[in-house]
Amino acid sequence: MSFLQTALNDSVIVRPPGFYIIAFQTLPVISVYFIFLAFVYVVTVMFNCLVIYVIIFNHCLHTPKFLAVLNLAVIDLILNTSTIPGMIKIFLLKDNFVPFNLCLVQMFFYYAFGALESFALAVLAYDRLIAICFPLHQHSINTLQRMSCIISLTWCVAVSICAFTVGIITRLSFCNSLNVFSYFCDYAPVFRLACNDYTLQWSISSVLSSLILAGPFTFIFLSYIIILTTVFRMKSLDSRVKALATCVEHLILVAVFYVPVITIFSIGYYLRNIDPDQRVLSLSLASCIPPCINPIVYSLKTKEIKIRAFAMMKTHKIEEDQQRTKCLRV
């Protein structure tokens, strides 16, 4: 196998042509799992596109809250697109080789939009915090322009951090194994294949990765402490119930995203001898399921989206019936 070697700072960087994705080697009936993934991806695309379409084409939903929901739907769509089609391609075509540059692109998209998912949940927590704790000043504090600025800032931070951490990979040499034990071009498994000293780079990337997950989670946790404190100070029981009811959808999304990730990494930390295929299976489910569930939760639980989605479907059906009637008359 020939390697592209380039000189950098008086040292030689050995860059391979690509990597081989090695996963699900011992799991039985793995074909059933890939059929399930295909179903998850179809549902992800359908429901996220529905949420995006309903919000964009209904001016009544052009509010800070639904801008945050739109942001989450776009992120979910791209996040699952960055991994599931590639996994299905490997299974169908039996081609598990990923070129080096394409590997870095996939790695960047997965981690950038995984980080953006975490930030998007924090943005939704901010929206609930303002709505419940400052109801009289909600529309002056949480404006559409301010929400746009906050979302733009989260995109800049997530993209910058992930571009930097993925860029570190280009400064490493790969002269031994090219087998990546994961379900895509995963950062840590690729990093560990480097044959030069990567202690400093690994420390920097680990700190930054922890910040983009732990930072938003800490903000969400503190937000709900303040929200609960405000709610329990309300004198009316009905007011308490209504205030908490507006948080149900968001709490479901937070649980679906963070609980599996925290559980998997906690188990991995205390039980280091986990079967590699079971670890990969758990991680793939933890990353693929939330983008599928999120739009379903918002489309079924949020009254505004549900009403307008049904209204648009009804209008579309009426237009089809009118068109069919015209064709029959002709």
DRENMAR-64774 format. One record per residue (C-alpha): residue in one letter; x, z, y; residue number from 0. Coordinates in nm, 2 decimals. Example, Ala and Ser with C-alpha at 12.3 -4.5 7.8 and 13.67 -1.06 7.14 Angstrom:
2
{'A',{1.23,0.78,-0.45},0}
{'S',{1.37,0.71,-0.11},1}
END
This chain:
330
{'M',{0.00,0.00,0.00},0}
{'S',{0.15,-0.10,0.34},1}
{'F',{0.12,0.13,0.63},2}
{'L',{0.13,0.05,1.00},3}
{'Q',{0.41,0.26,1.16},4}
{'T',{0.45,0.32,1.53},5}
{'A',{0.71,0.51,1.72},6}
{'L',{0.59,0.79,1.94},7}
{'N',{0.81,1.04,2.12},8}
{'D',{1.11,0.97,1.89},9}
{'S',{0.90,1.04,1.59},10}
{'V',{0.73,0.81,1.34},11}
{'I',{0.35,0.81,1.31},12}
{'V',{0.24,0.68,0.98},13}
{'R',{-0.11,0.53,1.01},14}
{'P',{-0.29,0.42,0.69},15}
{'P',{-0.52,0.12,0.67},16}
{'G',{-0.81,0.35,0.60},17}
{'F',{-0.95,0.63,0.38},18}
{'Y',{-1.15,0.65,0.06},19}
{'I',{-1.47,0.87,0.07},20}
{'I',{-1.48,1.08,-0.25},21}
{'A',{-1.80,1.28,-0.30},22}
{'F',{-2.08,1.35,-0.54},23}
{'Q',{-1.85,1.28,-0.84},24}
{'T',{-2.00,1.53,-1.08},25}
{'L',{-2.36,1.57,-0.97},26}
{'P',{-2.62,1.44,-1.21},27}
{'V',{-2.90,1.19,-1.11},28}
{'I',{-2.72,1.13,-0.78},29}
{'S',{-2.93,0.81,-0.74},30}
{'V',{-3.24,1.03,-0.68},31}
{'Y',{-3.05,1.20,-0.39},32}
{'F',{-2.97,0.87,-0.22},33}
{'I',{-3.33,0.76,-0.25},34}
{'F',{-3.43,1.08,-0.08},35}
{'L',{-3.17,1.02,0.19},36}
{'A',{-3.32,0.67,0.25},37}
{'F',{-3.66,0.83,0.28},38}
{'V',{-3.52,1.09,0.53},39}
{'Y',{-3.36,0.81,0.74},40}
{'V',{-3.69,0.61,0.75},41}
{'V',{-3.88,0.92,0.86},42}
{'T',{-3.61,1.00,1.12},43}
{'V',{-3.63,0.65,1.27},44}
{'M',{-4.01,0.63,1.27},45}
{'F',{-4.09,0.97,1.42},46}
{'N',{-3.81,0.98,1.67},47}
{'C',{-3.90,0.63,1.79},48}
{'L',{-4.26,0.74,1.82},49}
{'V',{-4.16,1.04,2.03},50}
{'I',{-3.93,0.83,2.25},51}
{'Y',{-4.20,0.56,2.29},52}
{'V',{-4.48,0.81,2.37},53}
{'I',{-4.27,0.99,2.63},54}
{'I',{-4.13,0.68,2.80},55}
{'F',{-4.46,0.50,2.83},56}
{'N',{-4.67,0.79,2.95},57}
{'H',{-4.60,0.89,3.31},58}
{'C',{-4.78,1.22,3.25},59}
{'L',{-4.50,1.32,3.02},60}
{'H',{-4.22,1.25,3.28},61}
{'T',{-4.15,1.62,3.32},62}
{'P',{-3.84,1.83,3.27},63}
{'K',{-3.97,1.97,2.94},64}
{'F',{-4.04,1.62,2.79},65}
{'L',{-3.71,1.48,2.93},66}
{'A',{-3.54,1.75,2.72},67}
{'V',{-3.75,1.65,2.42},68}
{'L',{-3.67,1.28,2.48},69}
{'N',{-3.30,1.37,2.49},70}
{'L',{-3.33,1.55,2.16},71}
{'A',{-3.51,1.25,1.99},72}
{'V',{-3.24,1.01,2.10},73}
{'I',{-2.96,1.24,1.97},74}
{'D',{-3.14,1.29,1.64},75}
{'L',{-3.18,0.91,1.59},76}
{'I',{-2.81,0.84,1.66},77}
{'L',{-2.69,1.14,1.46},78}
{'N',{-2.85,1.03,1.13},79}
{'T',{-2.77,0.67,1.19},80}
{'S',{-2.40,0.77,1.21},81}
{'T',{-2.39,0.89,0.85},82}
{'I',{-2.69,0.80,0.63},83}
{'P',{-2.66,0.42,0.63},84}
{'G',{-2.29,0.46,0.55},85}
{'M',{-2.36,0.69,0.26},86}
{'I',{-2.63,0.46,0.12},87}
{'K',{-2.39,0.16,0.15},88}
{'I',{-2.12,0.34,-0.05},89}
{'F',{-2.38,0.42,-0.32},90}
{'L',{-2.53,0.07,-0.33},91}
{'L',{-2.21,-0.15,-0.29},92}
{'K',{-1.98,0.10,-0.46},93}
{'D',{-1.74,0.04,-0.17},94}
{'N',{-1.61,0.38,-0.05},95}
{'F',{-1.32,0.24,0.16},96}
{'V',{-1.34,0.30,0.54},97}
{'P',{-1.09,0.14,0.77},98}
{'F',{-0.89,0.38,0.99},99}
{'N',{-1.04,0.28,1.33},100}
{'L',{-1.39,0.27,1.19},101}
{'C',{-1.33,0.62,1.04},102}
{'L',{-1.24,0.75,1.38},103}
{'V',{-1.55,0.59,1.53},104}
{'Q',{-1.78,0.74,1.27},105}
{'M',{-1.61,1.08,1.31},106}
{'F',{-1.66,1.07,1.69},107}
{'F',{-2.03,0.97,1.67},108}
{'Y',{-2.11,1.24,1.41},109}
{'Y',{-1.94,1.52,1.59},110}
{'A',{-2.03,1.41,1.95},111}
{'F',{-2.40,1.39,1.86},112}
{'G',{-2.38,1.70,1.64},113}
{'A',{-2.25,1.89,1.95},114}
{'L',{-2.52,1.72,2.17},115}
{'E',{-2.78,1.85,1.92},116}
{'S',{-2.66,2.20,1.98},117}
{'F',{-2.66,2.15,2.36},118}
{'A',{-3.01,1.99,2.35},119}
{'L',{-3.15,2.30,2.18},120}
{'A',{-2.99,2.51,2.46},121}
{'V',{-3.14,2.29,2.72},122}
{'L',{-3.49,2.34,2.56},123}
{'A',{-3.42,2.72,2.57},124}
{'Y',{-3.34,2.69,2.94},125}
{'D',{-3.67,2.51,2.99},126}
{'R',{-3.87,2.79,2.81},127}
{'L',{-3.67,3.06,3.00},128}
{'I',{-3.77,2.92,3.34},129}
{'A',{-4.13,2.85,3.24},130}
{'I',{-4.19,3.21,3.10},131}
{'C',{-3.97,3.42,3.32},132}
{'F',{-4.03,3.24,3.65},133}
{'P',{-4.37,3.09,3.62},134}
{'L',{-4.44,3.08,4.00},135}
{'H',{-4.12,2.91,4.08},136}
{'Q',{-4.09,2.69,3.77},137}
{'H',{-4.16,2.36,3.94},138}
{'S',{-3.91,2.43,4.23},139}
{'I',{-3.63,2.56,4.00},140}
{'N',{-3.67,2.33,3.70},141}
{'T',{-3.71,1.99,3.86},142}
{'L',{-3.68,1.65,3.69},143}
{'Q',{-3.37,1.58,3.89},144}
{'R',{-3.21,1.91,3.80},145}
{'M',{-3.29,1.86,3.43},146}
{'S',{-3.14,1.51,3.44},147}
{'C',{-2.82,1.66,3.59},148}
{'I',{-2.80,1.93,3.32},149}
{'I',{-2.85,1.68,3.04},150}
{'S',{-2.59,1.45,3.19},151}
{'L',{-2.35,1.74,3.21},152}
{'T',{-2.40,1.83,2.84},153}
{'W',{-2.33,1.46,2.74},154}
{'C',{-2.01,1.46,2.95},155}
{'V',{-1.89,1.79,2.80},156}
{'A',{-1.97,1.70,2.43},157}
{'V',{-1.83,1.34,2.46},158}
{'S',{-1.51,1.46,2.63},159}
{'I',{-1.44,1.74,2.38},160}
{'C',{-1.51,1.52,2.08},161}
{'A',{-1.31,1.23,2.22},162}
{'F',{-1.01,1.46,2.27},163}
{'T',{-1.04,1.62,1.92},164}
{'V',{-1.08,1.29,1.74},165}
{'G',{-0.79,1.15,1.95},166}
{'I',{-0.57,1.42,1.80},167}
{'I',{-0.60,1.24,1.46},168}
{'T',{-0.41,0.94,1.60},169}
{'R',{-0.11,1.17,1.66},170}
{'L',{-0.09,1.27,1.29},171}
{'S',{0.09,1.09,1.00},172}
{'F',{-0.08,1.02,0.67},173}
{'C',{0.17,0.94,0.40},174}
{'N',{0.02,1.11,0.09},175}
{'S',{-0.34,1.10,-0.04},176}
{'L',{-0.61,0.90,0.14},177}
{'N',{-0.90,1.05,-0.05},178}
{'V',{-1.15,1.23,0.18},179}
{'F',{-1.36,1.48,-0.01},180}
{'S',{-1.68,1.46,0.20},181}
{'Y',{-1.98,1.24,0.24},182}
{'F',{-1.84,1.06,0.55},183}
{'C',{-1.51,1.04,0.74},184}
{'D',{-1.52,1.42,0.80},185}
{'Y',{-1.29,1.58,1.05},186}
{'A',{-1.14,1.87,0.86},187}
{'P',{-1.09,1.69,0.52},188}
{'V',{-0.91,1.40,0.71},189}
{'F',{-0.71,1.64,0.92},190}
{'R',{-0.58,1.82,0.60},191}
{'L',{-0.45,1.50,0.46},192}
{'A',{-0.18,1.48,0.74},193}
{'C',{0.18,1.52,0.61},194}
{'N',{0.33,1.64,0.94},195}
{'D',{0.29,1.98,1.10},196}
{'Y',{-0.06,2.00,1.26},197}
{'T',{-0.08,2.38,1.33},198}
{'L',{-0.12,2.34,1.71},199}
{'Q',{-0.36,2.05,1.69},200}
{'W',{-0.57,2.23,1.43},201}
{'S',{-0.59,2.55,1.64},202}
{'I',{-0.70,2.35,1.95},203}
{'S',{-0.96,2.15,1.77},204}
{'S',{-1.10,2.46,1.59},205}
{'V',{-1.14,2.65,1.92},206}
{'L',{-1.31,2.36,2.08},207}
{'S',{-1.54,2.30,1.78},208}
{'S',{-1.64,2.66,1.78},209}
{'L',{-1.72,2.66,2.15},210}
{'I',{-1.96,2.36,2.13},211}
{'L',{-2.16,2.54,1.86},212}
{'A',{-2.12,2.90,1.95},213}
{'G',{-2.16,2.85,2.32},214}
{'P',{-2.51,2.70,2.31},215}
{'F',{-2.62,2.94,2.03},216}
{'T',{-2.51,3.24,2.24},217}
{'F',{-2.71,3.10,2.54},218}
{'I',{-3.02,3.05,2.32},219}
{'F',{-2.99,3.40,2.18},220}
{'L',{-2.95,3.56,2.53},221}
{'S',{-3.23,3.34,2.66},222}
{'Y',{-3.47,3.47,2.40},223}
{'I',{-3.37,3.83,2.47},224}
{'I',{-3.47,3.78,2.83},225}
{'I',{-3.79,3.59,2.73},226}
{'L',{-3.90,3.87,2.49},227}
{'T',{-3.82,4.13,2.75},228}
{'T',{-4.04,3.94,3.00},229}
{'V',{-4.32,3.89,2.75},230}
{'F',{-4.34,4.25,2.64},231}
{'R',{-4.37,4.35,3.01},232}
{'M',{-4.69,4.15,3.04},233}
{'K',{-5.00,4.36,3.06},234}
{'S',{-5.24,4.11,2.90},235}
{'L',{-5.22,4.05,2.52},236}
{'D',{-5.35,3.70,2.57},237}
{'S',{-5.07,3.62,2.81},238}
{'R',{-4.81,3.75,2.56},239}
{'V',{-4.96,3.53,2.28},240}
{'K',{-4.97,3.22,2.50},241}
{'A',{-4.62,3.27,2.63},242}
{'L',{-4.48,3.32,2.27},243}
{'A',{-4.69,3.02,2.14},244}
{'T',{-4.50,2.79,2.38},245}
{'C',{-4.17,2.89,2.21},246}
{'V',{-4.28,2.82,1.85},247}
{'E',{-4.17,2.46,1.83},248}
{'H',{-3.83,2.54,1.98},249}
{'L',{-3.77,2.84,1.75},250}
{'I',{-3.84,2.62,1.45},251}
{'L',{-3.59,2.36,1.57},252}
{'V',{-3.33,2.63,1.63},253}
{'A',{-3.38,2.78,1.28},254}
{'V',{-3.37,2.44,1.11},255}
{'F',{-3.04,2.35,1.28},256}
{'Y',{-2.85,2.68,1.29},257}
{'V',{-2.96,2.87,0.98},258}
{'P',{-2.83,2.62,0.72},259}
{'V',{-2.50,2.57,0.91},260}
{'I',{-2.43,2.95,0.96},261}
{'T',{-2.53,3.02,0.59},262}
{'I',{-2.31,2.74,0.45},263}
{'F',{-2.00,2.84,0.65},264}
{'S',{-2.06,3.21,0.58},265}
{'I',{-2.08,3.15,0.21},266}
{'G',{-1.78,2.93,0.23},267}
{'Y',{-1.58,3.19,0.41},268}
{'Y',{-1.65,3.48,0.17},269}
{'L',{-1.67,3.27,-0.15},270}
{'R',{-1.38,3.02,-0.11},271}
{'N',{-1.41,2.87,-0.46},272}
{'I',{-1.73,2.67,-0.41},273}
{'D',{-1.77,2.36,-0.61},274}
{'P',{-1.67,2.07,-0.38},275}
{'D',{-1.97,1.85,-0.46},276}
{'Q',{-2.21,2.14,-0.40},277}
{'R',{-2.04,2.21,-0.07},278}
{'V',{-2.07,1.84,0.03},279}
{'L',{-2.44,1.82,-0.08},280}
{'S',{-2.53,2.14,0.12},281}
{'L',{-2.35,2.01,0.43},282}
{'S',{-2.51,1.67,0.41},283}
{'L',{-2.86,1.82,0.38},284}
{'A',{-2.79,2.06,0.66},285}
{'S',{-2.69,1.77,0.89},286}
{'C',{-2.95,1.51,0.78},287}
{'I',{-3.27,1.72,0.76},288}
{'P',{-3.29,1.86,1.12},289}
{'P',{-3.30,1.52,1.29},290}
{'C',{-3.58,1.43,1.05},291}
{'I',{-3.78,1.75,1.10},292}
{'N',{-3.74,1.78,1.48},293}
{'P',{-3.97,1.49,1.59},294}
{'I',{-4.23,1.59,1.32},295}
{'V',{-4.24,1.94,1.47},296}
{'Y',{-4.28,1.81,1.82},297}
{'S',{-4.53,1.53,1.73},298}
{'L',{-4.75,1.76,1.52},299}
{'K',{-4.71,2.09,1.71},300}
{'T',{-4.70,1.97,2.07},301}
{'K',{-5.05,1.89,2.20},302}
{'E',{-4.95,1.66,2.47},303}
{'I',{-4.75,1.43,2.24},304}
{'K',{-5.01,1.44,1.97},305}
{'I',{-5.30,1.35,2.20},306}
{'R',{-5.11,1.06,2.36},307}
{'A',{-4.98,0.93,2.03},308}
{'F',{-5.33,0.92,1.88},309}
{'A',{-5.46,0.76,2.21},310}
{'M',{-5.20,0.49,2.20},311}
{'M',{-5.27,0.42,1.83},312}
{'K',{-5.64,0.40,1.90},313}
{'T',{-5.58,0.16,2.20},314}
{'H',{-5.35,-0.06,1.98},315}
{'K',{-5.62,-0.07,1.71},316}
{'I',{-5.89,-0.17,1.96},317}
{'E',{-5.66,-0.45,2.09},318}
{'E',{-5.60,-0.57,1.73},319}
{'D',{-5.98,-0.57,1.66},320}
{'Q',{-6.04,-0.77,1.98},321}
{'Q',{-5.77,-1.02,1.89},322}
{'R',{-5.91,-1.06,1.54},323}
{'T',{-6.26,-1.12,1.68},324}
{'K',{-6.14,-1.39,1.91},325}
{'C',{-5.96,-1.56,1.62},326}
{'L',{-6.28,-1.55,1.41},327}
{'R',{-6.48,-1.70,1.70},328}
{'V',{-6.23,-1.99,1.73},329}
END
